[in-house]
Amino acid sequence: MSQYQVIFSQEAAEDLERQFDHILARELGSPTGDLGIPARAIESIRQACSFLQHSPFSCRKAGPSSFIRELIITFGGSGYVALFEIHDASTVIIGAIRHQRESDFH
């Protein structure tokens, strides 16, 4: 079984920063805020994306192309969705990451 290299696009890297900032702001504004949650959320996203090294075709299709897919990532009461492309026989490119409650990819 071949292994894919998983690459985060610039947009996906910015999405991770945006998610971190959003969670941090939420936790800072909460009387029982847990400042460890933002780092745990980002680590969960990265860990889940490592699954794509072995089985990217097992994720659901995200449109007419068989090579554009979504990875569902659970975290807490909801989670995240990573939009990715199986670029070639050895590369997966993550194009965007959003919270499951966001309306759509930007």
N, C-alpha and C positions, 0 to 999 in steps of 0.2 A: 504494500500500500504506500503510495507516494505521500509526501508531506508538503503542504503548501506554506509559503512564506506569507504571513499576515502583515500588511502595511496599513497604517493609519494615514489617510490623506490629511492635508493641512486643515481642511474643513472639519474632519472628524476630531483632530487634535483640539481645534478651537471649540468644538462641541463639548469635549471632555472638560475643558476649562470653564465653559458656561455652566455645565451641570454642577461642577464643584462649587462655583460661586453662588449659584442658586441655593444649593443645599446649605452652604455655610451661612448665607444670609437668613435662611429659614431657621436654622439652629440658633443663631445669635439672637434672633427675635423671640425665641421661645423661652419661657421661664424654666423649663427643664431641658434646655438644649444640650445636645451631645456633640461636642466639637470633633469627635472621632468619626461621625457618620459620613461626612463628605469624602474622606480618604477611603473609607470602607466601600462606599458606593463606586468610586472610580476603580478601585482594585477589583471589585466584583465584575465591572464591565470589562476590564482588561482580561481577567481570568476567563470569562465567558467567551471572549473573542478568540482566545487561544484554542478553543474547541474547533475553530475553522481550519486549523492546521491539518486536521485529519478528515473532517466530514462536512465540507461546506455545502455539498449538494443535498444534505439532509434537512437543510433549513427551507422555509417556505419561499416560493417564488414571489417576487414583488413586481409583477407586470408581465408583459408578453415574452420577455427574454428569459431563457432558462438560466442565464448567468447573473442576473440581478436578483438578489435574495435578501431576506430579513432574518436576523437572529433575535429571538425573544430572550431577554435577560431579566430574570426575576431579582427583585431587591425590595425588601420590606413588603408593604401592602400592595405594591404595583411593580414597577421596574422600568426597563429601558428597551429600546429597539435599535439595533444596528443595521443600517442599510449597507450592503456590500456587493461587490462585483467579483465574480470568479474571472480574473483577468486573462489567465492562461493556465496551462497545465501545472504551474508551480507557484502561482501568485494569486492572493486574494487581497483586494483593496477595500478597506472600510471607508465609505464615502460620507457617512453621517451617522450621528447618534442622537436620539431624542428620548425624552421621557415618554412613557406610554400614555400619559394624560395630555401631552402636547397634541395640537391639532394635526400636524403633519410635518414632514421634513421641510426644512427651509432652504 
